[in-house]
């Protein structure tokens, strides 16, 4: 099965990275790309794709507003007696809105966390193919979008904890978030570095760790790294307009910035 798809993202590098990964995964024909919500609505009306990769944070009409606009148009057509046109399957993309990430994890509406991961992209594509082919776990995209919108309108129940548990050898230390320089994942183990010591988190994934961290100061600069922007010592220009971050830990660790996060870096520090 080959899916027809659109990519909507206001960051050209993010669109290019996702297109590259989709070409690598295969089974997806990208019909067109757009850079904002208005283009998204128009391109969906024009192409009627099976699948739309839709950025959440866009100027003007954001990803949520696009979904609402599509549903309003679909409902209006239904009231006018027009032939029913199913909404495309939506895979959301987001860089740092951790509460939204939790809300996206519903059965028929998937999400991708930036920077994109090939295995996660492949999983999203296979999930959509399963729904289209009528797998038992399928559910109509429109009903699941309603679920998503209700979740997003629900106030967040609790704030991030001020301290985190970090295991250092046999000790379980309570660490202020502000003291954490960065976290990195390697072979399923999350390493947490402060200015004074390194330890391990009990979290299984960086996504799980990010749910506990303050999104105002912690940023996923690369798929394998989360950094505290207040502990970035130096921004180091690298190859082909890319950058590395030299952190403020004892080792002055250098952390790569993924292509899709370069724009976010420039926004953070007015580069």
Buried (B, 14 or more C-beta within 10 A) or exposed (E): EEBBBBBBBBBEBBBBBBBBBBEEBEBBEBBBBBBBBBBBBEBBEEBEBBBBBBBBBBEEBBBBBBBBBBBEBBEEEEEEEEEEBEBBBBBBBBBBBBBBBBBBEBEBBBBBBBBBBEEBBBBBBEBBBBBBEEEEEBEEBBEBBBBBBEBBEEEEEEEBEEEBBBEBEEEEBEBEBEBBBBBBBEEEEBBBBBEEBBBBBEBEEBBEBBBBBBBEBBBBBBBBBBBBBEBBBEBBEEEEEBBBBBBBBEEEBEBBBBBBBBBBBEEBEEE
